[in-house]
Amino acid sequence: MTSTAIPVQPATRTRQALLDPGLDLTLRPMRYPDFYERYRAAIRNTWTVEEVDLANDLPDLATFTPEERHLINRLVAFFATGDTIVANNLVLNLYKHINAPEARLYLSRQLFEEAVHVQFYLTLLDTYLPDEEERAQAFDAVENIPSIANKAQFCFKWIDSVHDLPSLETADHRRRFLLNLICFAACIEGLFFYGAFAYVYWLRSRGLLDGLAAGTNWVFRDESMHMDFAFSVVDTVRAEEPSLFDADMEKAVVAMMEEAVEAELQFAADLCGDGLAGMTLADMREYLQYVADQRLARLGMGARFGSSNPFPFMALQDVQELANFFERRVTAYQVAVGGTVSLDEDF
């Protein structure tokens, strides 16, 4: 009598969705190779604060009017804590719930980039604000400058909205997480920072603060990648769990974007006052609404404001250089850069 061996079937890996609870540690077989390629592209997109020369900005600052000086002081005060808030949300919420090792590789790299930005803004404050008391007020802006405190509270509200979730067990949990992710991609990195970039490039269009503009170019490139990664996470979740993206979700996103525009307009009113040559509150409103519509379009939603870009200096601000950045070597960087990133009408 002969016995027949029963063939052993190879173990199969259970397919997980991106927001399923757990701690997936397996990079092979790779579930989301696009996230891994974004991580590799980010590694090639490396710069250091020591490469930014701010010394030549000091003679420009000496020529500023009181109104211009107020604008730049408020701007660097916002920068002082803005990226720290983003980094906190990344650690407290995003890394915990985006359950793919290749995505967590990218988030680890993003955290490093946020640290570089914080160092850049620290150096900016130390250079631009030599007075110790003035620097202390800038670092404490979330407490003592209402227009910045308002933006910070908007951020903290969305951090807190998911901070009590140990895992995303239900559809409601996942929608709450997605709103947090969309908030930081579209409203904070995609609107608050892009509003700040407009002031920098307005100054550069007048031949002022080239050092600040050069460093901001590098921050801009990092932020573009951060935003594109976050939107790719949203796209992935939408493909895996389309039922999460219902009418209530879209309504919540639009309301969030409206609130973000109003918060940034309060900041603009603080910076611009009665208006500066080429930078008025009315123009800033138009610009912010235009950017908000671009973010909504990227999320597959209709325009809320129907505004256009009023700033020629933003439309012309090295668009070709930025569009080609990830396809060529940039001598200002230490390493060659490859890969692609979407910058469709991000200005």
C-alpha positions as CSV (number, residue, x, y, z in Angstrom):
1,M,0.0,0.0,0.0
2,T,1.4,3.3,-1.0
3,S,0.6,6.7,0.5
4,T,0.0,9.8,-1.5
5,A,1.6,12.9,-0.2
6,I,-0.7,15.8,0.2
7,P,0.8,18.9,-1.5
8,V,1.5,21.8,0.8
9,Q,0.2,25.0,-0.6
10,P,2.4,28.1,-0.2
11,A,1.1,30.6,2.3
12,T,-0.7,33.5,0.8
13,R,-0.5,37.0,2.2
14,T,-3.9,38.5,3.1
15,R,-4.5,41.6,1.1
16,Q,-4.9,44.6,3.3
17,A,-6.3,48.0,2.6
18,L,-4.1,50.9,3.2
19,L,-6.0,52.1,6.3
20,D,-6.5,48.7,7.8
21,P,-5.3,48.6,11.5
22,G,-2.0,46.9,12.2
23,L,1.7,47.2,11.6
24,D,2.6,45.7,8.2
25,L,6.4,45.2,8.1
26,T,6.7,43.4,4.8
27,L,8.3,45.2,1.8
28,R,8.1,42.1,-0.5
29,P,5.9,41.6,-2.3
30,M,5.5,45.4,-2.4
31,R,1.9,46.5,-2.2
32,Y,2.4,50.2,-3.1
33,P,5.5,50.6,-5.2
34,D,4.6,54.2,-6.1
35,F,5.1,55.2,-2.5
36,Y,8.5,53.6,-2.5
37,E,9.5,55.4,-5.6
38,R,8.4,58.7,-4.0
39,Y,10.7,57.9,-1.1
40,R,13.6,57.3,-3.4
41,A,12.9,60.5,-5.3
42,A,12.8,62.4,-2.0
43,I,16.2,61.0,-1.0
44,R,17.6,62.4,-4.2
45,N,16.0,65.8,-3.4
46,T,18.4,66.6,-0.6
47,W,19.6,70.1,0.5
48,T,21.0,71.6,3.7
49,V,20.4,74.9,5.4
50,E,24.1,75.7,5.2
51,E,23.7,76.0,1.4
52,V,21.4,79.0,1.9
53,D,23.2,82.4,1.9
54,L,21.1,85.0,3.8
55,A,23.9,87.5,4.3
56,N,23.0,89.5,1.2
57,D,19.5,89.9,2.5
58,L,20.6,92.2,5.3
59,P,21.2,95.3,3.2
60,D,17.7,94.8,1.7
61,L,16.1,94.7,5.1
62,A,17.8,98.0,6.0
63,T,15.9,99.7,3.2
64,F,12.4,98.3,4.2
65,T,9.6,100.7,5.1
66,P,7.9,100.1,8.5
67,E,5.0,98.4,6.6
68,E,7.4,96.0,4.8
69,R,9.3,95.3,8.0
70,H,6.0,94.4,9.7
71,L,5.2,92.0,6.8
72,I,8.5,90.2,7.0
73,N,8.4,90.0,10.8
74,R,5.0,88.4,10.7
75,L,6.0,86.1,7.9
76,V,9.0,84.7,9.7
77,A,6.9,84.4,12.9
78,F,4.5,82.1,11.1
79,F,7.4,80.1,9.6
80,A,8.9,79.7,13.1
81,T,6.2,77.2,14.1
82,G,4.3,76.2,11.0
83,D,6.5,73.2,10.0
84,T,6.7,72.0,13.6
85,I,2.9,71.7,13.7
86,V,3.0,69.7,10.4
87,A,5.7,67.4,11.8
88,N,3.7,66.8,15.0
89,N,0.6,65.7,13.0
90,L,2.8,63.5,10.9
91,V,4.2,61.7,13.9
92,L,1.0,61.6,16.0
93,N,-1.5,60.7,13.3
94,L,-0.3,60.0,9.7
95,Y,2.5,57.5,10.5
96,K,0.3,55.6,12.9
97,H,-2.6,55.0,10.5
98,I,-1.1,54.7,7.0
99,N,-0.3,51.0,7.2
100,A,2.2,50.2,4.5
101,P,6.0,50.0,5.1
102,E,6.8,51.8,1.8
103,A,4.5,54.7,2.7
104,R,6.0,54.9,6.2
105,L,9.5,55.1,4.5
106,Y,8.3,58.2,2.7
107,L,6.7,59.7,5.9
108,S,10.1,59.1,7.7
109,R,11.8,61.1,5.0
110,Q,9.2,63.8,5.1
111,L,9.8,64.1,8.8
112,F,13.5,64.7,8.1
113,E,12.5,67.4,5.6
114,E,10.3,69.1,8.1
115,A,13.2,69.2,10.5
116,V,15.4,70.8,7.8
117,H,12.6,73.4,7.2
118,V,12.5,74.1,11.0
119,Q,16.2,74.6,11.0
120,F,16.0,76.9,8.0
121,Y,13.4,79.1,9.7
122,L,15.4,79.1,12.9
123,T,18.3,80.4,10.9
124,L,16.0,82.9,9.2
125,L,14.8,84.3,12.5
126,D,18.3,84.5,14.0
127,T,19.5,86.4,10.9
128,Y,16.5,88.7,10.3
129,L,15.6,89.5,13.9
130,P,18.8,90.2,15.8
131,D,16.9,91.6,18.8
132,E,16.5,88.8,21.4
133,E,13.1,90.1,22.6
134,E,11.8,90.4,19.0
135,R,12.9,86.8,18.3
136,A,11.2,85.5,21.5
137,Q,7.9,87.2,20.4
138,A,8.2,85.5,17.0
139,F,8.7,82.1,18.5
140,D,5.7,82.7,20.8
141,A,3.5,83.8,17.9
142,V,0.9,81.1,18.4
143,E,0.2,82.7,21.8
144,N,0.6,86.4,21.2
145,I,-0.2,87.2,17.5
146,P,-3.9,86.7,16.9
147,S,-3.7,86.1,13.1
148,I,-1.1,83.3,13.6
149,A,-2.8,81.9,16.7
150,N,-6.0,81.6,14.6
151,K,-4.2,79.5,12.0
152,A,-2.6,77.4,14.7
153,Q,-5.9,76.7,16.4
154,F,-7.3,75.5,13.0
155,C,-4.4,73.1,12.8
156,F,-4.7,71.9,16.3
157,K,-8.5,71.3,15.8
158,W,-7.8,68.8,13.1
159,I,-4.9,67.1,14.9
160,D,-7.1,66.6,17.9
161,S,-10.0,65.3,15.7
162,V,-8.2,61.9,15.3
163,H,-5.6,61.9,18.1
164,D,-7.9,59.7,20.3
165,L,-8.2,57.0,17.7
166,P,-5.8,54.1,18.4
167,S,-6.8,52.4,15.1
168,L,-9.2,53.1,12.2
169,E,-11.8,50.4,12.9
170,T,-14.9,51.9,11.4
171,A,-15.9,53.9,8.3
172,D,-16.4,57.0,10.6
173,H,-12.9,56.6,11.9
174,R,-11.5,56.4,8.4
175,R,-13.4,59.5,7.2
176,R,-12.1,61.4,10.3
177,F,-8.5,60.4,9.4
178,L,-9.0,61.3,5.7
179,L,-10.2,64.7,6.7
180,N,-7.1,65.2,8.8
181,L,-4.9,64.1,5.9
182,I,-6.7,66.4,3.4
183,C,-6.6,69.3,5.9
184,F,-2.8,69.1,6.2
185,A,-2.2,68.5,2.5
186,A,-4.7,70.9,1.0
187,C,-5.2,73.5,3.7
188,I,-2.0,73.8,5.6
189,E,0.8,72.7,3.3
190,G,-1.3,73.5,0.2
191,L,-2.8,76.9,1.2
192,F,-1.2,78.4,4.3
193,F,2.3,77.7,3.0
194,Y,1.5,78.7,-0.5
195,G,0.1,82.0,0.8
196,A,3.4,82.6,2.6
197,F,5.3,81.7,-0.6
198,A,3.4,84.4,-2.4
199,Y,4.8,87.1,-0.1
200,V,8.4,85.8,-0.6
201,Y,8.1,85.8,-4.4
202,W,6.5,89.2,-4.4
203,L,9.5,90.5,-2.6
204,R,11.8,88.7,-5.0
205,S,9.9,90.2,-8.0
206,R,11.1,93.5,-6.6
207,G,14.7,92.3,-6.4
208,L,14.6,91.8,-2.6
209,L,15.7,89.0,-0.3
210,D,17.2,86.7,-2.8
211,G,18.5,84.4,0.0
212,L,15.0,84.0,1.4
213,A,13.7,83.2,-2.1
214,A,16.4,80.7,-2.8
215,G,15.7,78.8,0.5
216,T,12.0,79.0,-0.2
217,N,12.4,77.5,-3.6
218,W,13.8,74.4,-1.9
219,V,11.1,74.3,0.7
220,F,8.6,74.7,-2.1
221,R,9.9,71.7,-3.8
222,D,9.7,69.6,-0.6
223,E,6.2,70.8,0.1
224,S,5.1,70.0,-3.4
225,M,6.2,66.4,-2.9
226,H,4.6,66.2,0.5
227,M,1.3,67.4,-0.9
228,D,1.5,65.1,-3.9
229,F,2.2,62.1,-1.7
230,A,-0.8,62.9,0.6
231,F,-3.1,63.2,-2.4
232,S,-1.8,59.9,-3.7
233,V,-2.8,58.3,-0.4
234,V,-6.2,59.8,-0.8
235,D,-6.4,58.4,-4.3
236,T,-5.4,55.0,-3.1
237,V,-8.0,54.9,-0.3
238,R,-10.6,56.1,-2.7
239,A,-9.8,53.2,-5.1
240,E,-9.9,50.7,-2.2
241,E,-12.9,52.0,-0.3
242,P,-14.9,54.3,-2.5
243,S,-17.9,54.3,-0.2
244,L,-15.9,56.6,2.2
245,F,-16.1,59.4,-0.3
246,D,-19.8,60.3,0.0
247,A,-21.7,63.6,-0.3
248,D,-21.1,64.4,3.4
249,M,-17.4,63.9,3.0
250,E,-17.3,66.3,0.1
251,K,-19.4,68.8,2.0
252,A,-17.0,68.6,5.0
253,V,-13.9,69.1,2.8
254,V,-15.4,72.2,1.2
255,A,-16.4,73.7,4.6
256,M,-12.8,73.0,5.8
257,M,-11.3,74.8,2.8
258,E,-13.6,77.8,3.3
259,E,-12.5,78.0,6.9
260,A,-8.8,77.7,5.9
261,V,-9.2,80.5,3.3
262,E,-10.8,82.8,6.0
263,A,-8.0,82.0,8.5
264,E,-5.4,82.8,5.9
265,L,-7.2,86.0,4.9
266,Q,-7.0,87.2,8.5
267,F,-3.3,86.6,8.3
268,A,-3.1,88.5,5.0
269,A,-5.0,91.5,6.6
270,D,-2.4,91.5,9.3
271,L,0.5,91.4,6.9
272,C,-0.8,93.8,4.2
273,G,-2.7,96.4,6.3
274,D,-4.0,99.0,3.9
275,G,-2.1,97.4,1.0
276,L,1.4,97.5,-0.4
277,A,2.4,98.1,-4.0
278,G,1.6,94.9,-5.8
279,M,0.3,93.2,-2.7
280,T,-3.2,94.1,-1.6
281,L,-5.7,92.3,0.6
282,A,-8.1,92.0,-2.3
283,D,-5.5,90.4,-4.5
284,M,-4.5,88.1,-1.8
285,R,-8.1,87.0,-1.4
286,E,-8.3,86.3,-5.1
287,Y,-5.1,84.3,-5.0
288,L,-6.0,82.2,-2.0
289,Q,-9.4,81.4,-3.5
290,Y,-7.7,80.4,-6.7
291,V,-5.3,78.1,-4.8
292,A,-8.2,76.6,-2.9
293,D,-10.0,75.8,-6.1
294,Q,-6.8,74.0,-7.4
295,R,-6.8,71.8,-4.3
296,L,-10.4,71.0,-4.6
297,A,-9.9,70.1,-8.3
298,R,-7.1,67.7,-7.3
299,L,-9.5,66.0,-5.0
300,G,-12.0,65.6,-7.8
301,M,-14.3,68.3,-6.6
302,G,-15.8,71.3,-8.3
303,A,-14.5,74.8,-7.9
304,R,-15.9,76.7,-4.9
305,F,-14.7,80.2,-5.6
306,G,-14.1,80.5,-9.4
307,S,-11.2,82.9,-8.9
308,S,-8.1,83.5,-11.0
309,N,-4.4,84.1,-10.2
310,P,-4.0,87.9,-9.8
311,F,-0.2,87.7,-9.3
312,P,1.9,87.7,-12.5
313,F,5.0,87.1,-10.4
314,M,3.5,83.8,-9.2
315,A,2.5,82.8,-12.7
316,L,6.1,83.5,-13.9
317,Q,7.9,82.4,-10.8
318,D,10.3,79.9,-12.3
319,V,7.5,77.7,-13.5
320,Q,9.6,75.9,-16.0
321,E,12.4,75.3,-13.5
322,L,9.9,73.9,-11.0
323,A,8.2,71.7,-13.6
324,N,11.5,70.2,-14.7
325,F,13.1,70.0,-11.3
326,F,12.6,66.3,-10.9
327,E,13.8,65.5,-14.4
328,R,17.2,67.1,-14.3
329,R,20.3,67.8,-12.2
330,V,20.1,71.0,-10.1
331,T,23.6,72.3,-9.3
332,A,22.4,74.0,-6.1
333,Y,21.6,70.5,-4.7
334,Q,24.1,67.9,-3.6
335,V,22.7,65.0,-5.5
336,A,21.0,64.4,-8.9
337,V,17.3,64.4,-8.8
338,G,14.9,62.1,-10.7
339,G,11.3,61.1,-10.7
340,T,8.2,63.2,-11.3
341,V,5.8,65.3,-9.3
342,S,2.6,67.0,-10.3
343,L,2.6,70.8,-10.1
344,D,-0.5,71.4,-12.1
345,E,-1.5,75.0,-11.5
346,D,-0.3,74.7,-7.9
347,F,0.3,78.4,-7.7
